[in-house]
């Protein structure tokens, strides 16, 4: 049995013993029982090698009864699926929450974090364009998953292609693709644009182009064939008459005539 499975077995046993010690003050007996059910379902999935399903059950168990050692088990499952960044993240969460966890498990988590670092790339993020006082609270999303909110400037990712999105109220969302290489540091710069600023720039650009003639607007709306149209005020009966013209103004796809 490898070190991960030894640690995993220890985590199962330790978690079971904690469950037997009584209900935490913030948890009801019913929640505790449901947590146990989810935990043992997760254990069955682990034995089958169904890591993704095991994660779902472990997370359900943790939501009902937040015992830190469950985070260790979730980390093990992610590592088995070669999701090294997620595994490292859950090992770190376990260490932060599991102050009273067995020392052997804490040592194992630290060792796994160190080992996983060899399979991950470090990303240093710099976000520009934010006004003074707006630096905090921007959402940082990588590959569709929320990494956190600023201030956040360093995080780990798996080797490969990724896409980052940064969102902040009052600013336009910015997306950017980038590549991460194991053991290397990627410097990533993302610049946000304030919405009001961009609207002003667009208005200036429209002003440079000059006003759009009234008849040209009607021409586009009517969808006239080969550029021929009835000018406002011209006699009816030209290129389709009133009925066809009416269809054009209603926004249909039909041509005049």
BARO-942919 format. One record per atom (N, C-alpha, C, O, CB): residue in one letter; x negated, z negated, y negated. Coordinates in steps of 0.02 Angstrom, whole numbers, plus 50000, padded with zeros to 5 digits. Glycine has a CB too. Layout:
AXZY
...
***
This chain:
X499575000050060
X500005000050000
X499565000049938
X499124995749932
X500484993849999
X499665004749890
X499245005149832
X499414999649782
X499904995949791
X499305011949799
X499004999149729
X499084993749681
X499764993949647
X500054988749632
X498534994049630
X500015000049633
X500655000449599
X501214997649643
X501634993949619
X500815007749581
X501204999449708
X501724996849752
X501654989349761
X502164985849767
X501705000449820
X501034986649763
X500954979449767
X501244976049706
X501594971049711
X500204977649774
X501104978849647
X501374976049586
X502134976749584
X502484972249561
X501064979549525
X502364982349609
X503084983549610
X503424978449655
X503944975649636
X503234990749635
X503144977149714
X503434972249759
X503444965349727
X503924961549734
X503044972049825
X502894963649692
X502864957249657
X503394956849603
X503694951549593
X502174956149627
X503504962449569
X504014962549516
X504704961349545
X505104957549517
X503994969149478
X504864964749601
X505514963649633
X505614956349651
X506134953349636
X505574968049696
X505104953449682
X505164946449705
X505234941749645
X505664937249646
X504554944549747
X504834942749594
X504864938349536
X505544938949501
X505834933949481
X504304940049487
X505784945149496
X506434946149464
X506984942649503
X507424939449474
X506594953649458
X506974943249568
X507474940049610
X507464932549601
X507994929349596
X507364941849684
X506874929549598
X506824922349589
X507104920149521
X507434915049516
X506094920049595
X506974924249470
X507244922549404
X508004922849404
X508334918549374
X506954927249351
X508274927849437
X508994928449441
X509314922149473
X509864920249455
X509194934649480
X508954919249519
X509214913349554
X509154906949514
X509404901749535
X508864912649619
X508824907149456
X508704901149418
X509274899149372
X509254893849341
X508084901949378
X509794903249368
X510364901549326
X510454906549271
X510014910749258
X510284894649297
X511014906149238
X511204910949186
X510874909049120
X510884903249100
X511964911349178
X510594913949086
X510314912749020
X510874910848972
X511454912748982
X509924918848993
X510704907148920
X511214904548875
X511634910148844
X512224909248831
X510884900548820
X511324915948832
X511684921448799
X512034926048849
X512354930848828
X511204925548758
X511994924648914
X512284929048965
X512834925349002
X512794919349014
X511754931549013
X513354929049020
X513904926249060
X513744926949134
X513304930849154
X514584929649043
X514084923049174
X513984923449246
X514154930349272
X513824932949317
X514394918149282
X514684933349244
X514894939949266
X514354945149250
X514214949549291
X515564941949231
X514054944649191
X513524949349172
X512924948549220
X512614953449240
X513294948049100
X512784942349237
X512224941049281
X512334944249350
X511874947149379
X512104933449288
X512944943649376
X513094946449441
X513054954049439
X512804957149486
X513794944249465
X513314957049385
X513274964249379
X512554966549373
X512354971749400
X513674966649318
X512154962549337
X511444964249330
X511104964349398
X510684968649413
X511094959249284
X511274959549440
X510984959249507
X511184965349548
X510774968249584
X511204952849544
X511814967349542
X512044973249579
X511654979449558
X511424983249601
X512794974349567
X511574980349493
X511204986149469
X510474985849492
X510174990949509
X511234986649392
X510194979749491
X509504979049511
X509394981149584
X508924984749599
X509284971849501
X509824978749628
X509734980349699
X509904987549715
X509644990349763
X510154975649741
X510344990649675
X510454997849682
X509805001549662
X509605006349695
X511055000249637
X509494999149609
X508865002149587
X508335001449641
X507955006149654
X508614999049522
X508304995749673
X507824994549726
X507914999549784
X507435002049812
X507874987349752
X508555000949800
X508695005849854
X508435012749834
X508145016349874
X509455006049869
X508555014549771
X508325021149747
X507565021549748
X507285026749764
X508585022549677
X507235015949732
X506495015849734
X506255017149805
X505785020949815
X506225008949708
X506575013949853
X506375014749923
X506475021949946
X506135024249992
X506765010049967
X506945025549914
X507065032549931
X506625037249890
X506605043249903
X507795034249919
X506265034449842
X505855038649799
X506255042149745
X506025046949715
X505485043749840
X506875039849734
X507315042849683
X507185039049617
X507595034949596
X508075042449704
X506625040649586
X506395036749528
X506855037249468
X506975032349434
X505715039049508
X507115043149455
X507545044149396
X508185039949402
X508405036849354
X507725051549388
X508485039949462
X509085035949472
X508925028549468
X509325024549444
X509405037649540
X508345026749493
X508135019749490
X508075017449418
X508275011849401
X507465018649527
X507815021749375
X507755019949304
X508435018549273
X508515013749236
X507405025649266
X508915022749289
X509595021749262
X509865014949281
X510155011449240
X510075027349287
X509775013049345
X510035006549368
X509635000749339
X509924995549321
X510015006349445
X508985001549334
X508574996149303
X508784995049231
X508854989349208
X507824997949307
X508895000549195
X509094999849125
X509774996549118
X509884992549072
X509095006649091
X510234998249163
X510894995049163
X510834987649176
X511174983549145
X511364998349215
X510394985849222
X510264978849237
X509974975149177
X510174969649161
X509804978149298
X509494978349144
X509164975149087
X509654974249029
X509614969148994
X508574979449065
X510094979049019
X510584978448964
X511034972448974
X511234969248925
X511004984848960
X511194970949037
X511634965249051
X511264958549052
X511544953449033
X511984966349117
X510644958649075
X510254952549080
X509524954349066
X509154956049112
X510334949149151
X509314954049003
X508654956648982
X508064952449007
X507754948748969
X508624957048908
X507914953049071
X507334949849101
X506744954649094
X506784960449115
X507464947949176
X506204952249065
X505634956549048
X505354960249108
X505104965849101
X505104952549016
X505374957249167
X505054960449225
X505394966849246
X505094970949281
X505054955649283
X506014967749225
X506354974149239
X505994979749201
X505954985349226
X507104973849218
X505724978249143
X505354983249104
X504734985549142
X504544991349139
X505154980349036
X504434980949178
X503854982749220
X504074987749273
X503724992749284
X503554976449253
X504634986549305
X504874991049357
X505034997949329
X504905003049361
X505484988149391
X505334998149269
X505495004449237
X504845008249223
X504815014349231
X505895003349171
X504325004649201
X503675007749189
X503395010949252
X503135016549250
X503185002649161
X503455007349308
X503205009949372
X503565016549390
X503245021249412
X503315004749429
X504225016649380
X504605022649396
X504395028549353
X504305034149378
X505365021449386
X504295027349289
X504065032749245
X503375035249265
X503235041249263
X504055030449171
X502955030649286
X502285032649307
X502315036949370
X501945041749377
X501845026449319
X502765035249416
X502845039149477
X503085046249461
X502935050949498
X503335035749524
X503455046949405
X503705053549385
X503205057149340
X503365062349311
X504375052749350
X502605054349333
X502065056949290
X502275057249216
X502015061249178
X501865063949313
X502745052949198
X502935052249127
X502515046649098
X502765041049088
X503715050949119
X501895048149085
X501405043049071
X501515039649003
X501385033648996
X500725045949073
X501745043348954
X501865040248888
X502435035148893
X502375029648866
X502045045648836
X502965036948928
X503525032248937
X503305026148978
X503495020548962
X504125035748972
X502905027449029
X502655021849071
X502245017049029
X502335010949032
X502245024449130
X501785019748989
X501365015548946
X501795011548898
X501665005648886
X500865019748908
X502305014748870
X502745011448823
X503105005548855
X503165000248825
X503255016448795
X503355006448917
X503715001048951
X503244995448974
X503434989648975
X504105003749010
X502634997248993
X502154991949008
X502024987748946
X501964981648951
X501484995049035
X501974990948889
X501854987348827
X502464982948809
X502384977248787
X501714992248769
X503044985648819
X503654981648806
X503684975548853
X503884970148832
X504284985948815
X503484976548915
X503464971048963
X502994965548939
X503164959648941
X503254973549033
X502404967548916
X501924962548892
X502174958848830
X502044952948822
X501254965948877
X502534962548787
X502794959348726
X503364954548741
X503424949248710
X503044964748677
X503774956248791
X504364952048807
X504214946948861
X504534941748864
X504944956448828
X503724948448905
X503614944248964
X503064939148955
X502604938748996
X503454948549022
X503114935148904
X502614930048892
X502564925148951
X502024922548965
X502764926148828
X503124923848984
X503134919049040
X503084922449108
X503174919149159
X503774914949037
X502944928949108
X502884932549172
X502254930249209
X501794927749177
X502874940149160
X502224931149275
X501624929349313
X501014932849286
X501044938749268
X501714931149387
X500464929349282
X499844932149254
X499614938249291
X499344942949261
X499294926949255
X499724938449357
X499524944249397
X499874950549373
X499574955949370
X499674943049471
X500524949949356
X500894955749332
X500644957949263
X500594963849249
X501644954249330
X500494953149220
X500244954849153
X499564958249157
X499434963049121
X500194948449109
X499144955849202
X498494959149211
X498574966149237
X498224970749216
X498054955049259
X499054967049283
X499164973749311
X499434978449258
X499234984249255
X499664973349370
X499874976049215
X500144980249161
X499594982449114
X499564988249093
X500694976449122
X499154977849097
X498594979549052
X498134984749085
X497894989349052
X498184973149034
X498014983949150
X497584988649185
X497914995549188
X497565000649181
X497444986149257
X498574995849198
X498915002249201
X498905005749133
X498815011849129
X499645001249225
X498995001949079
X498975004849012
X498295008048999
X498255013548973
X499124999448958
X497775004449019
X497095007049009
X496985013449050
X496685018249026
X496575001749029
X497225013449112
X497145019249156
X497545025149130
X497295030849131
X497355017449228
X498145023949108
X498575029349085
X498325032649021
X498475038449007
X499285026849074
X497935028948984
X497655031748922
X497245038048936
X497195042448892
X497205026548887
X496965038648996
X496575044549014
X497005050849021
X496745056449019
X496205043349078
X497655049849030
X498105055549040
X498525057048978
X498965061348979
X498565054149099
X498375053648924
X498775054348863
X498345056348804
X497745055148803
X499145047948848
X498675059348755
X498335061048693
X498605056548637
X499195054748637
X498425068448675
X498175054848591
X498375050648535
X498595055148477
X498245059848459
X497805045948513
X499165053548448
X499415057348390
X499405052848329
X499685047448328
X500145059948404
X499065055348277
X499065051848212
X499505055748165
X499365061548148
X498335051148184
X500045052648143
X500555056048103
X500505054148030
X500435048348012
X501255054348130
X500535059247988
X500545058347916
X501155061947888
X501245067947899
X499885060947882
X501585058247852
X502195061247824
X502125061547748
X502035056447715
X502825057147844
X502175067647721
X502115068547649
X502785070547618
X503265071947653
X501595073747634
X502795070647552
X503395072747516
X503885067247501
X504385068447467
X503735078047554
X503765061247526
X504235055747515
X504095052547447
X503525051247428
X504175050447571
X504635051247411
X504565048047346
X504355040747355
X504455037847408
X505225048447306
X504065037847304
X503855030847307
X504455026447321
X504975026847287
X503515028747240
X504385022247371
X504945017947392
X505345020747449
X505755017247479
X505395016747334
X505225027147466
X505595030347521
X505185030747585
X505405033747634
X505815037347501
X504585027847585
X504135028747642
X504415025847707
X504285028547761
X503465025447627
X504795020547703
X505055017347763
X505735020247783
X506115022547741
X505125009747753
X505875020047849
X506545021747873
X506645028947895
X507195030847915
X507025020347821
X506125033047891
X506195040047915
X506165040047991
X505725036948021
X505625044647885
X506635043648023
X506645044048096
X506135049148120
X506095054748095
X507355045948120
X505745047048170
X505255051548201
X505495053048272
X505535048548314
X504535048248202
X505655059348285
X505935061548348
X505465066648380
X505285071648349
X506655064548339
X505265065348442
X504815069948478
X505165072348542
X505365068248584
X504145066448494
X505225078848548
X505545081948607
X506245079148619
X506455078248676
X505115080748670
X506595077848564
X507285075448569
X507355067948578
X507915065348582
X507625078848625
X506795064348583
X506815057148593
X506575053448532
X506055055148503
X506395055148655
X506945048348511
X506755044448453
X506135040248469
X506165035848513
X507335039948429
X505585041448434
X504975037548443
X505025030948404
X504795025748426
X504365041548420
X505335031348345
X505405025548303
X505535027648231
X505645033548218
X504785020948308
X505505022848186
X505595024148115
X504975022148077
X504625017348096
X506215020448088
X504825025748024
X504245024047984
X504325017047954
X504885015047937
X504145029247928
X503785013247948
X503095015447958
X502895015948031
X502885010948068
X502625010647923
X502735021948053
X502455023248119
X501955028948111
X502145034348088
X503015024948173
X501335027848129
X500835033048116
X500405034748177
X500025039648175
X500385030948061
X500465030748231
X500075032148291
X500515031248353
X500875026248359
X499465027448295
X500495036148398
X500845035548461
X500515040048513
X500125044448497
X501595037348453
X500675038748577
X500385042448632
X500885047448661
X501485046148663
X500135037648687
X500625053248683
X501045058348714
X500685061548773
X500065061348777
X501255063748663
X501075064448819
X500785068048874
X500455074548850
X500635077148797
X501315069648927
X499995077048889
X499675083448875
X500195089048875
X500635089248918
X499115084948926
X500145093548826
X500595099248825
X500885100648756
X500675097748706
X501145098248874
X501375105248756
X501705107248694
X502275102348678
X502635100148723
X501985114448699
X502345100648614
X502865096048592
X503165098448527
X502875102748492
X502585088848585
X503735095648509
X504045097148445
X504255090648412
X504585086448443
X504655101948452
X504065089848349
X504245083748312
X504775085548260
X504765090948231
X503615080548279
X505235080948249
X505735081548195
X505725075048156
X505725069648185
X506455083148223
X505705075648090
X505715069748047
X506335070148004
X506455075147970
X505065069348003
X506735064748004
X507355064547967
X507355058547919
X507135053147936
X507955064048015
X507605059747860
X507665054447810
X508245056147764
X508295061847740
X507005053647769
X508685051447753
X509265052647710
X509025054747640
X508585051647611
X509705046247705
X509325060147615
X509135062747550
X508605068047553
X508405070947502
X508895057147507
X508355069447615
X507835074547625
X508065079447679
X508475077747722
X507155071247644
X507805085447676
X507945090347728
X507535088747790
X506945087047785
X507805097547704
X507845089247849
X507495088047912
X506935093247920
X507035099147907
X507975088247972
X506355090947941
X505785095347952
X505585095148025
X505525089748055
X505195093347907
X505485101048054
X505265101648124
X504595105148127
X504435109448086
X505795105448166
X504205103348178
X503545106348185
X503315105948258
X503405100748290
X503025102848139
X503035111348284
X502775111448352
X502025110048350
X501675111948304
X502915118348386
X501795106548402
X501085104848405
X500865103948477
X501285103448522
X500935098448363
X500215103548489
X499945102948556
X499535096548562
X499175094648515
X499515109048574
X499585093248619
X499215087148633
X498765088348693
X498975091248743
X499695081148645
X498145086048688
X497655086548743
X497455079448764
X497315075248722
X497035090648721
X497435078248829
X497265071648855
X496585069248830
X496095073048828
X497255071748932
X496565062848809
X495945059948787
X495725061848718
X495205059548694
X495425061648834
X496115066048684
X495935068248617
X496445065848566
X497005063948583
X495875075848614
X496255066048502
X496695063848448
X496945070048410
X496555074248389
X496335058948400
X497595070348401
X497905075848364
X498135073248296
X498505068448292
X498515078848403
X497895076448243
X498095074648175
X498715078948157
X498665085148157
X497505075748122
X499265075748144
X499885079348132
X500155077648063
X500275071848047
X500415077648187
X500245082748021
X500505081847954
X501195085147948
X501275090947966
X500025084747901
X501675081347924
X502355083747915
X502575082247843
X502535076547821
X502855080547967
X502805087447808
X503015086547738
X503765087347732
X504045092347756
X502645091547692
X504085082547700
X504805082847689
X504955085447619
X504545084747573
X505125075847699
X505525088547612
X505745091147547
X506385087647527
X506875087447564
X505855098747550
X506385084847467
X506975081347443
X507535086447430
X507405091847403
X506825077347378
X508135084847449
X508685089647445
X508805092047374
X508885098047364
X509325086547472
X508815087647325
X508945089647256
X508415094447231
X508585099247196
X508975083447210
X507795093347249
X507245097747228
X507335104747255
X507235109647218
X506575094947252
X507535105347318
X507615111947348
X508205115647317
X508175121747308
X507705111347424
X508735112047302
X509325115247271
X509145118047202
X509375123447184
X509905110147265
X508735114447165
X508515116747099
X508105123047106
X508185127847067
X508115111347062
X507655123247156
X507245129147167
X507665135147185
X507525140747163
X506735127747222
X508185134147226
X508625139647246
X509005142347186
X509105148447181
X509115137247300
X509215137947141
X509575140147082
X509125144247036
X509335149247008
X509865134047043
X508485142047030
X508005145846990
X507895152747019
X507845157646982
X507345142146985
X507855153247085
X507745159647118
X508335164347106
X508245170247094
X507635158647193
X508945161647111
X509535165747098
X509555168247026
X509775173747012
X510185161847114
X509325163946980
X509315165846910
X508845171646897
X508985175946856
X509125159846866
X508275171746933
X507795177146925
X508095183746948
X507955189046919
X507155175646966
X508505183547000
X508795189647027
X509345192346981
X509515198246986
X509085188347096
X509615188146937
X510135190246891
X510825189746922
X510885188846982
X510015197346870
X511335190246880
X512025189546904
X512235195246950
X512015200946941
X512505189046846
X512665193846997
X512935198947042
X513545202047009
X514015198346992
X513105196047112
X513575208747000
X514155211946968
X514795210247006
X514805209647067
X514065219546965
X515345209646967
X515985207846997
X516205213047048
X516445211347102
X516505207046943
X516125219447031
X516345224747075
X515935224947140
X516195226847193
X516305231547040
X515295222847136
X514865222747196
X515115217547245
X515085218447305
X514135221447177
X515355211847217
X515625206747260
X516245209147296
X516335207747355
X515795200447220
X516675212747260
X517275215547292
X517075220647345
X517375220947399
X517735218747240
X516575224647330
X516335229647377
X516125226447443
X516305228947496
X515745233647347
X515755220847439
X515545217447500
X516135214547537
X516155214647599
X515045211947484
X516615211847500
X517195208747532
X517645213847565
X517925212547619
X517595204847482
X517715219847534
X518145224947562
X517835228447623
X518195231347663
X518315230047510
X517175228147628
X516845231547685
X516955238947683
X517115241947734
X517085228647751
X516885242147624
X517065249147615
X516605253747656
X516015252147667
X517035251047542
X516875259347677
X516515264147719
X516085268647677
X516315271847630
X517015268247761
X515435268947694
X514955273347661
X514935272247586
X514805276847548
X515135280547676
X515045266047565
X514965264347495
X515545266347452
X515545264747392
X514355267547469
X516075269847479
X516645271947438
X517165266447437
X517305263447489
X516955278547465
X517445264947379
X517935259547372
X518375261147313
X518225265447271
X517585252647364
X518925257547310
X519375258347252
X519175253247200
X519215247247213
X520135257447273
X518965255447142
X518765250947090
X519365246947066
X519935249447070
X518445254647031
X519265240847042
X519825236947016
X520185240846961
X519875243046913
X519585230246989
X520845241546970
X521245245046920
X521335252446934
X521725255646899
X520945244246854
X520985255246984
X521055262347000
X521715263547035
X522005258947063
X520465264747043
X521955269747035
X522595271347068
X522565269847142
X522035270347173
X522785278747058
X523135267847170
X523175266447241
X523155272947281
X523255278447253
X523805262447258
X523045272247346
X523045278147389
X522365280747405
X522285285347445
X523445283547358
X521835277847373
X521165280147388
X520895276447448
X520885270347450
X520695279147327
X520675280047498
X520345277447559
X520745271947591
X520485266447602
X519655275047542
X521365273247608
X521735268647651
X522315265247617
X522745262547651
X521285263547677
X522335265147552
X522925262247519
X522935254747521
X522455251447541
X523535264947550
X523515251947500
X523595244747490
X523525240947556
X523205235747557
X524265243347459
X523825243447611
X523835239647674
X523135238647702
X522945233147722
X524275243247726
X522735244147704
X522055243547729
X521635239147684
X521235235147708
X521735250547736
X521735239847618
X521355235747571
X521515228347582
X521075224047578
X521505237747499
X522135226947595
X522345220047608
X521985217247668
X521775211447668
X523095219647618
X521905221247721
X521555218847781
X520835217147764
X520575212147789
X521585224247836
X520515221247721
X519825219747703
X519765213147667
X519305209247681
X519545225347661
X520205211647620
X520185205547582
X520315199447625
X520095193947609
X520675205847525
X520685200347680
X520835194647724
X520235192747766
X520245187747801
X521425196247769
X519705196647763
X519105194947800
X519085197647870
X518705195147911
X519015187747803
X519495202947885
X519485205747953
X518905210547959
X518565212147911
X520145209447968
X518785212648021
X518235217248034
X518415224448023
X517975228748029
X517995216348104
X519065226048008
X519265233048001
X518985236247938
X518885232847888
X520015233448000
X518865242547941
X518605246247883
X519195248747842
X519745249747867
X518145252147905
X519045249847777
X519535253047735
X519555260347753
X519035263647754
X519385252047660
X520145262847768
X520195269847789
X520115270447862
X520145275947889
X519695274247753
***
